[in-house]
């Protein structure tokens, strides 16, 4: 399918020029309804701060930080300059038995941000890789400490942990699991923490639901603690439609894991780097997991990167035996890629220099109030906010789940000039942390009109 009908609207600052594609068929798009998209494409050609720009120069207000990743905004000058400089100095530096300065600098900076003794950083290239890395670390840790029977992994219903076989196995989103066979064996799931009847229209963490953590006791009783390696949860389940952890829930999970010698993994691919008003959600909730996965916000999405932060006792369990031997047989060719490390250091500098984590924390009440103003729009079933995120549940059309949500994405982009995400028929908003009060109002106004039109 050619894009001849997408004529450029003039040679403005953000016009697409040669960036405009002329054919759509070759690209099999991820997590996309390809046939519907290619009938009416939603294409962006450039971006700056709070906006994307279409090939003809039309501004699109970014209501979802790209894919939860451009926390400090788009194409920030310090990040761009750091990447450009790095590209001219070191195109690739192997990290199997070699190293480069940027990898050590960035690891130190991340460890400084992480709470407690989460002091050791293992790099990969995405959130999916980070999750599979953390799961392997957990199982290998128990092997290294003489507990090889601990191989079982516990996830949670409605959890999202990427698209590797490990991630979809511990994940709990049906569409991501149903067509990929039996996945990993030895996996069980906690129940979701969402209960609309008792939690509807909550700002922040709901008061109801800490008891959902106690289901871990039943799972331990079923399988025996000597078989369980780790529990992995998102502090805020993002991809399923923004489900904040209930008050006290994560602390209870930590207590049960400690009781039975189980590692606790926080998947902070979404919640890390300011989304909930702190460097990591672990800090917000006062709970120290054994492993934290991260990605997305570490480089503001400019260069792919992910990783795992490990507590000292996890790391040190591997540091034994002959010194010339590899301690963990795991890694990726592009782990700690020089360009990604440069982007990560510049991004952390930007978070620090503009105090963006504190800015997000201060903005949270205004954001929550603004989003909750949509509760009386037609069809709205529930709204959830935490940090600078929001999920708005709309009813599915009979026999056509997800159609209303897809129509919302289309109308938002083409008619309102705003980018949103959906999870089925739930509208999800996660704008960059630099969003102003005026832009919050603009975003909410546009989303309100979208809701009215799709109902």
C-alpha positions in Angstrom: 0.0 0.0 0.0 1.5 3.3 -1.1 1.3 6.4 0.9 0.8 8.7 -2.0 -2.2 10.2 -0.3 0.0 11.3 2.6 1.2 14.4 0.8 3.5 16.6 2.8 1.9 19.8 3.9 4.9 22.0 3.3 8.5 22.2 4.3 8.1 23.3 7.9 10.4 22.6 10.8 8.8 19.2 11.5 7.9 18.1 8.0 8.7 14.6 7.1 10.5 14.9 3.8 12.3 11.7 2.9 11.2 10.1 6.2 7.8 9.6 4.7 7.4 5.9 3.8 6.1 4.9 0.4 4.9 1.4 1.2 3.4 -0.2 4.3 3.2 -3.9 3.4 6.7 -5.1 4.3 6.6 -4.1 8.0 4.7 -6.6 10.1 4.0 -4.3 13.0 4.2 -5.5 16.6 1.1 -5.5 18.9 -0.8 -3.8 16.1 -4.0 -4.5 14.2 -2.0 -4.4 10.9 -4.9 -4.5 8.5 -6.9 -1.8 10.2 -3.8 0.4 10.6 -2.8 0.2 7.0 -6.2 1.3 5.9 -5.8 4.5 7.8 -2.2 4.9 9.1 -1.1 6.8 12.1 2.4 7.8 11.2 4.8 10.1 13.1 8.0 11.5 11.5 9.6 13.6 14.3 9.1 14.6 17.9 10.1 17.3 20.4 9.3 17.7 24.1 5.6 16.9 24.5 4.7 16.4 20.9 5.0 14.1 17.9 4.7 15.5 14.4 3.2 13.7 11.4 4.9 13.7 8.0 2.8 16.8 7.0 3.8 18.6 10.2 0.6 18.2 12.3 1.4 18.3 16.1 0.2 15.3 18.1 0.2 15.7 21.9 1.9 12.7 23.4 -0.4 11.3 26.1 1.6 8.0 26.6 5.3 8.8 26.5 5.6 6.9 23.3 5.5 3.4 25.0 5.9 4.5 28.6 9.5 5.4 27.9 10.0 9.1 27.0 9.7 10.3 30.6 11.7 13.5 30.2 10.1 14.3 26.9 11.2 13.8 23.3 14.5 14.6 21.6 15.9 16.4 24.6 19.1 18.2 23.5 21.5 16.7 26.2 20.5 13.1 25.3 20.8 13.7 21.5 24.2 15.3 21.9 25.4 12.5 24.1 24.4 9.9 21.5 25.9 11.8 18.7 29.2 12.1 20.6 29.3 8.5 21.5 28.6 7.3 18.0 31.8 9.1 16.8 33.9 7.6 19.6 33.0 3.9 20.1 30.5 2.2 17.7 30.5 -1.1 19.7 32.3 -2.3 22.8 32.0 -6.0 23.7 31.1 -6.7 27.3 31.9 -10.5 27.2 35.4 -10.5 28.9 35.9 -6.8 27.9 34.4 -3.5 28.9 34.1 0.2 28.2 33.9 3.2 30.6 30.3 4.1 29.9 29.0 0.7 31.1 30.7 1.1 34.5 29.7 4.8 34.8 26.0 4.1 34.1 25.9 1.0 36.3 27.3 3.1 39.2 24.7 5.8 38.6 21.8 3.3 38.6 23.1 1.6 41.7 23.2 5.0 43.5 19.6 5.6 42.7 18.3 2.2 43.7 17.3 1.7 47.3 19.2 -0.2 50.0 21.8 -2.7 48.8 20.5 -3.1 45.3 24.1 -2.4 44.2 24.8 -4.5 41.1 23.5 -3.9 37.5 23.3 -6.4 34.7 22.5 -4.8 31.3 20.4 -6.1 28.5 18.3 -4.4 25.7 14.7 -4.4 26.6 12.2 -5.0 29.4 11.4 -8.5 28.0 15.1 -9.4 28.2 15.3 -7.9 31.7 12.5 -10.1 32.9 14.0 -13.3 31.5 17.4 -12.3 32.9 15.9 -11.8 36.4 14.0 -15.1 36.3 17.2 -16.9 35.3 19.1 -15.1 38.0 16.6 -16.2 40.6 16.8 -19.8 39.7 20.6 -19.7 39.3 20.9 -18.0 42.7 19.1 -20.9 44.5 21.3 -23.3 42.6 24.4 -21.4 43.7 23.2 -21.5 47.3 22.6 -25.2 47.4 18.8 -25.1 46.8 18.6 -26.5 43.3 15.0 -27.7 43.9 13.8 -24.1 43.9 12.8 -23.7 40.3 9.1 -22.7 40.5 8.2 -19.1 39.5 5.1 -17.2 40.7 3.6 -14.4 38.6 0.2 -12.7 38.8 -3.0 -12.6 36.8 -3.2 -9.6 34.6 0.6 -9.1 35.0 2.7 -8.1 32.0 6.3 -9.1 31.9 7.3 -8.8 28.3 7.2 -11.2 25.4 9.9 -13.8 26.0 8.8 -17.2 27.0 9.8 -16.6 30.6 7.8 -13.3 30.6 4.6 -14.6 29.1 4.8 -17.7 31.4 4.8 -15.6 34.6 2.6 -13.0 32.9 -1.2 -13.1 33.2 -2.6 -11.4 30.2 -4.6 -13.9 28.2 -4.0 -12.5 24.7 -0.3 -12.7 25.2 -0.4 -16.4 26.3 -3.1 -18.3 24.5 -1.5 -19.0 21.2 2.0 -19.9 22.3 1.7 -23.4 23.7 2.4 -24.6 27.2 5.2 -22.1 27.9 7.5 -22.7 30.9 6.4 -25.4 33.3 6.4 -25.0 37.0 4.7 -21.6 37.0 1.8 -20.5 39.2 -0.1 -17.2 39.5 -1.3 -14.9 42.3 -4.8 -13.4 41.7 -5.0 -9.9 40.3 -5.3 -7.1 42.9 -8.2 -5.4 41.1 -11.7 -5.5 42.5 -13.9 -2.8 40.9 -16.7 -3.2 43.4 -14.4 -2.2 46.3 -11.8 0.0 44.5 -13.6 2.0 41.8 -12.5 5.6 41.1 -9.5 5.4 43.4 -6.7 8.0 43.3 -3.4 6.3 44.1 -3.3 3.0 46.0 -6.7 1.6 47.0 -7.3 0.9 50.6 -8.9 -2.4 49.8 -6.9 -5.4 48.6 -3.8 -6.0 50.8 -5.2 -9.4 51.5 -4.7 -10.5 47.9 -1.0 -11.1 48.9 -2.1 -13.8 51.4 -2.8 -16.0 48.4 0.9 -16.6 48.3 0.6 -18.6 51.5 -1.8 -21.0 49.8 0.5 -21.3 46.7 3.4 -22.1 49.0 1.3 -24.7 50.8 0.4 -26.3 47.6 3.9 -26.5 46.1 6.1 -26.5 49.2 8.5 -23.5 49.7 11.5 -25.7 48.9 10.3 -25.7 45.2 9.7 -21.9 44.8 12.5 -19.7 43.4 10.8 -16.3 43.0 7.7 -14.1 42.9 7.5 -11.4 40.2 5.0 -8.6 40.3 4.7 -5.1 38.9 4.3 -2.5 41.6 1.7 -1.0 39.3 0.3 -3.2 36.6 0.6 -0.9 33.6 -0.1 -2.7 30.3 -3.3 -4.3 31.6 -4.8 -0.8 32.2 -3.1 0.8 35.2 -3.8 -1.2 38.4 -2.0 0.2 41.4 -0.9 -2.1 44.2 -3.3 -1.8 47.2 -2.0 -0.2 50.4 0.2 -2.7 52.3 0.1 -5.3 49.5 3.7 -5.2 48.5 5.0 -5.2 52.1 2.9 -8.3 52.8 4.4 -10.0 49.8 7.9 -9.1 51.1 7.1 -10.6 54.5 5.8 -13.9 53.0 8.8 -14.2 50.7 11.2 -13.6 53.6 9.3 -16.2 55.7 9.9 -18.9 53.1 13.2 -17.9 51.5 11.7 -16.8 48.2 13.2 -14.0 46.1 11.0 -11.1 45.3 11.3 -9.4 41.9 9.8 -6.0 41.1 9.2 -5.5 37.4 9.8 -1.8 37.2 10.2 -1.5 33.4 7.2 0.9 33.5 7.3 2.3 37.0 11.1 3.0 37.1 12.6 6.5 36.5 10.0 8.8 37.9 6.6 7.4 36.6 5.4 7.1 40.2 7.3 10.1 41.6 10.4 8.3 42.6 13.4 6.7 40.9 11.8 3.4 41.6 8.4 2.4 42.9 10.2 0.3 45.5 11.1 3.6 47.2 7.5 4.9 47.1 6.3 1.7 48.8 9.2 1.3 51.2 9.8 -2.3 50.1 13.1 -3.6 49.0 12.9 -6.4 46.4 15.8 -8.8 45.7 15.8 -7.9 42.0 14.5 -4.9 40.0 14.0 -5.0 36.3 14.2 -1.8 34.3 14.1 -0.5 30.7 12.1 2.3 28.9 12.8 5.4 31.0 16.5 4.7 31.5 17.4 6.1 28.1 14.1 8.0 27.5 13.5 5.5 24.7 16.3 7.0 22.6 18.3 3.8 22.4 17.1 0.4 23.5 18.3 -0.7 26.9 17.1 -2.7 29.8 18.6 -4.4 32.9 18.4 -6.0 36.3 19.5 -4.5 39.6 20.5 -7.2 42.1 20.9 -7.0 45.9 24.3 -7.7 47.3 23.5 -11.1 48.6 22.2 -12.2 45.2 25.2 -11.0 43.4 27.7 -12.3 45.9 26.2 -15.8 45.8 27.7 -16.2 42.3 31.1 -14.7 43.2 32.8 -17.9 44.2 35.0 -20.6 42.6 38.0 -20.1 40.5 38.3 -16.4 39.5 38.9 -17.1 35.8 35.6 -18.9 35.5 32.4 -17.2 34.2 30.1 -16.8 37.2 26.8 -16.4 35.2 26.4 -17.9 31.8 24.1 -15.3 30.5 24.2 -12.1 28.5 23.5 -10.4 25.2 25.8 -9.2 22.4 24.5 -5.6 22.9 24.5 -5.6 26.7 25.7 -2.1 27.8 26.0 -0.9 24.2 28.1 2.3 24.1 25.3 4.4 22.6 22.7 3.1 25.1 25.1 3.9 28.0 25.7 7.4 26.7 22.0 7.9 26.4 21.4 6.5 29.9 24.0 8.7 31.6 22.6 11.8 29.8 19.0 10.8 30.7 19.9 10.4 34.4 21.6 13.8 34.3 18.4 15.3 32.9 16.3 13.7 35.6 18.6 15.1 38.3 19.2 18.6 36.8 15.4 19.2 36.3 14.4 17.3 39.4 11.8 15.4 37.3 11.0 12.7 39.9 10.0 15.4 42.4 8.2 17.2 39.7 6.1 14.1 39.0 5.3 13.7 42.7 4.2 17.3 43.0 2.1 17.1 39.8 0.3 13.9 40.9 -2.6 15.5 42.7 -3.4 17.9 39.9 -3.2 15.0 37.4 -5.4 12.8 39.5 -8.1 15.5 39.9 -8.0 16.3 36.1 -8.4 12.6 35.1 -11.2 12.0 37.6 -13.1 14.9 36.1 -13.9 12.4 33.3 -15.9 10.1 35.6 -19.2 11.5 34.5 -18.5 11.0 30.8 -20.9 8.5 29.2 -20.0 4.9 29.7 -17.1 5.4 32.1 -17.0 2.3 34.3 -13.9 3.1 36.4 -10.9 5.4 36.6 -7.6 4.6 38.3 -4.7 7.0 38.8 -1.3 6.6 40.4 1.8 8.7 39.8 1.5 10.2 36.3 -0.6 7.4 34.9 -4.3 6.7 34.4 -6.6 4.0 33.2 -10.2 4.6 32.2 -12.4 1.6 31.7 -15.1 1.8 29.0 -17.7 -0.9 28.3 -17.0 -3.3 25.4 -19.3 -3.5 22.5 -21.3 -6.7 22.5 -19.4 -9.4 20.7 -16.6 -7.0 19.7 -14.2 -6.6 22.6 -11.5 -4.0 22.0 -13.3 -2.3 19.1 -14.3 0.7 21.1 -10.7 1.1 22.4 -9.3 0.9 18.9 -11.8 3.5 17.7 -10.6 5.7 20.6 -7.0 5.5 19.4 -8.0 6.4 15.8 -10.2 9.3 16.8 -7.7 10.6 19.3 -4.9 10.7 16.7 -6.8 11.8 13.6 -9.4 14.1 15.1 -8.0 15.4 18.4 -4.3 15.4 17.7 -3.4 13.3 20.7 -1.7 9.9 21.2 -3.2 7.5 23.7 -2.9 3.8 24.4 -5.5 1.3 25.1 -5.7 -2.1 26.8 -8.7 -3.7 25.2 -11.4 -1.1 26.0 -9.4 0.7 28.7 -7.9 4.1 27.7 -4.4 4.5 29.2 -2.6 7.8 29.6 1.1 8.1 30.7 2.4 11.4 29.5 6.0 12.6 29.8 6.9 14.0 33.2 7.5 17.5 31.8 3.8 17.9 31.0 2.4 21.3 32.2 -0.8 21.9 34.0 -2.1 23.5 30.8 -1.2 20.5 28.8 -2.8 18.2 31.3 -6.0 20.2 30.8 -5.6 20.0 27.0 -5.0 16.2 27.1 -8.0 15.5 29.4 -10.2 17.7 27.3 -9.3 15.9 24.2 -9.7 12.5 25.8 -13.1 13.5 27.1 -14.3 14.3 23.6 -12.9 11.0 22.4 -14.9 9.1 25.0 -18.1 11.0 24.1 -17.6 10.1 20.4 -16.9 6.4 20.9 -19.9 5.8 23.3 
